[in-house]
Amino acid sequence: MADIYDVIVLGSGPGGYVAAIRAAQLGLKVAVVERELLGGICLNWGCIPTKALLRSAEVLHNFKHAADFGLSADNVKADLPAVVKRSRGVASQLNQGVTYLLKKNKVTVHMGTGKFTAPGKLSVTAEDGSSTTIEGKHVIIATGARARELPKKTGKADGKRIWTYRHAMTPPEMPTKLLVIGSGAIVIEFASFYNDMGAEVTVIEMMDRVVPVEDAEVSAFLEKALKKQGIKIQTSTKLEDIKADDAGVAVKIKGKDGTIVEATFSHVIAAVGIVPNIENIGLEDIGVEPDERFHVKIDDLGRTNVKGVWAIGDCVAGPWLAHKASHEGITVAEAIAQDLGNTEVHPHPLDRRNIPGCTYCHPQIASVGLTEAKAKEAGYEIKVGNFPFIGNGKAIALGEPEGFVKTVFDAKTGELLGAHMIGAEVTELIQGFVIGKTLETTEEELINAIFPHPTISETMHESTLAAFGRVIHI
Ligand SMILES: Cc1cc2nc3c(=O)[nH]c(=O)nc-3n(C[C@H](O)[C@H](O)[C@H](O)COP(=O)(O)OP(=O)(O)OC[C@H]3O[C@@H](n4cnc5c(N)ncnc54)[C@H](O)[C@@H]3O)c2cc1C
C-alpha cells in the first residue's frame, strides 16, 4: 500500500506551495498535486509576469521622457514580442524556483488533476490519462480561481479580438484601439501597460469611479492621472453588446445618461471577476459546503465542515491576493501540525483589517485598512492626514512629483485605521503602514519614528503629522 501523507495540498499556487513548505518545515510528510504549472496563477499567469510587462512599459516611458532628465534617446521603440518573451522568461525562472524549493523541502509533487474520492483520498489523473490514488491525513484545497467569462450574450473571450488576462499577457498582436472593461487592479494594470506601449486605450467602469475599492480620493486622482496620459475613462457606464469579427470588435455602451453609444475597437480586455476552481474535484461527494458566494466555506483557521479537509487562497472568501493566500497557507499548515500533536506552533488567523492591496498601474496605488468613508461608516470619529508628493524632495528629484499619502486615524485613541497611497513606489512603501497596523500603532509611534532623508517614505511621516496639525513641508 502507498505511503499515507500527513498533508496533501491540491494546487501549487502561492497558497498551496507555501502551505506545503511550511508543513514540511514542521516535519510533516507532504505532497502537492498540480495539474498545470508549479507556482499557480501568481507566478505563471498573474502577479509576476504582469509586473515584468509593466517594468518594460516603465522603461519605455522613461526613455520617452529622457529629455526631462537632460538626456536624449532617439528612435526608441517597443518590440512587443520581445517584451512578452522577457515576461514569460521571468515567469519560467520563478516556476523553476518553486520546483527547487519543493524539492529542497522534500515535498513530493504529483503532476495531474486531483479529485477527492473520500475525505482523505484523492485520485490524480496525469496528462497521459494514467491515474493513481494518494492518501493523506489532511488535505488542503488550494485550487485557486480563473477569470469569469463575459455573459454569453456579450461575447466569448476567444483570444483573437476579445481577451482575458491570459491573452492580454501573451497578445497575438499589438492592439491599436483597446477597450478595457472594468477598472479593478488587474485590468487597470493592462490599461496602463498598453497605453504606455502606444495603444489608444478606453476604460469603461460600471461604478461611478475607477478602482472602486480604493479610497475615493485615490480613485479621483488616478482618473485624472490616467486621462492626462491619454487614457479615455467612462464611469457609470455599462457594456450592452459586443460582436467580434476578423476586422475588430463592435460594442454598444450605455452611458451615465442612459444613451447607448456604438463604437469599434481593435481588441477588448474583459475582467469581470473570478470564479473559484471548485467544480469537478469531488467536493459535493465528500460533503464540503460552499459559502453564500460559492467559495469553499472555512472557519478562521481554514477548516471546512469536513474533518481533515481545509481550504485557502482564491477558492475561499477574498480578497483574492497572493499574499493573503500565502498567509492562509502558513496558518493552515500550522493548524494541521497542531492537530497532529505539535504543541509549539501557534497558528495566526488572518486579520482582514491588515491585508494590503497594491495596483501597479502608473501611478501606483497601495492601501491597507479602512478608507475614510468606511471608517466613518463604522462609526469612528476620525482624523485624516494628506500629504502630496510635490512636498517631498526625493519625489521631485526622481521626476515623480505626482501622488499623495492619506492616513486615517481614530481621533479618540490615535490608532491608525487606514493608509491610502498613490504615486511612485508606493507599493514598496505600504509595508511600513502594514507593520504599524499589525502592531496596532498609534500616531505617537509614527510621529516619533525617524524616516530616512531623502526618501519618498517621508511622505508617510508627513501624512501622519498632517492628520494631527503638525505637517512641516507643505
Ligand atoms: C493578471 C493577474 C495579476 C495579478 N496580480 C496580482 C498582484 O499583483 N498581487 C497579488 O497579490 N495578486 C495578484 N493576482 C492574484 C493572484 O494571482 C492570486 O490571488 C493567487 O494566485 C491565488 O493563489 P492560490 O494559491 O489561491 O491559487 P492559484 O495561484 O490560482 O493556484 C491554484 C493552482 O491549483 C491548480 N489546480 C486547480 N485545480 C486543480 C486540480 N483539480 N488538480 C490539480 N491542480 C489544480 C491550478 O493549476 C493552479 O496552479 C493577480 C491575478 C491575475 C490573474
The ligand as an ORCA input file, in Angstrom:
! r2SCAN-3c Opt
* xyz 0 1
  C      -3.309     39.058    -14.236
  C      -3.272     38.884    -12.750
  C      -2.465     39.695    -11.978
  C      -2.424     39.537    -10.603
  N      -1.621     40.356     -9.871
  C      -1.581     40.205     -8.538
  C      -0.718     41.019     -7.753
  O      -0.014     41.881     -8.271
  N      -0.684     40.808     -6.416
  C      -1.472     39.857     -5.809
  O      -1.396     39.704     -4.590
  N      -2.298     39.077     -6.526
  C      -2.364     39.222     -7.861
  N      -3.170     38.406     -8.590
  C      -3.995     37.388     -7.874
  C      -3.143     36.170     -7.517
  O      -2.574     35.644     -8.697
  C      -3.997     35.142     -6.815
  O      -4.616     35.738     -5.688
  C      -3.168     33.970     -6.347
  O      -2.519     33.331     -7.418
  C      -4.051     32.951     -5.609
  O      -3.252     31.902     -5.168
  P      -3.853     30.446     -4.934
  O      -2.729     29.644     -4.386
  O      -5.101     30.514     -4.176
  O      -4.276     29.902     -6.374
  P      -3.597     29.866     -7.795
  O      -2.411     30.711     -7.889
  O      -4.718     30.094     -8.746
  O      -3.108     28.373     -7.912
  C      -4.014     27.309     -7.945
  C      -3.334     26.129     -8.609
  O      -4.166     25.000     -8.451
  C      -4.092     24.217     -9.629
  N      -5.291     23.384     -9.687
  C      -6.583     23.796     -9.760
  N      -7.402     22.721     -9.736
  C      -6.609     21.632     -9.667
  C      -6.869     20.237     -9.624
  N      -8.110     19.738     -9.626
  N      -5.820     19.406     -9.560
  C      -4.545     19.877     -9.547
  N      -4.244     21.189     -9.582
  C      -5.263     22.053     -9.638
  C      -4.024     25.265    -10.742
  O      -3.446     24.690    -11.904
  C      -3.127     26.307    -10.109
  O      -1.768     26.083    -10.421
  C      -3.216     38.534     -9.977
  C      -4.020     37.699    -10.743
  C      -4.054     37.865    -12.115
  C      -4.923     36.955    -12.924
*
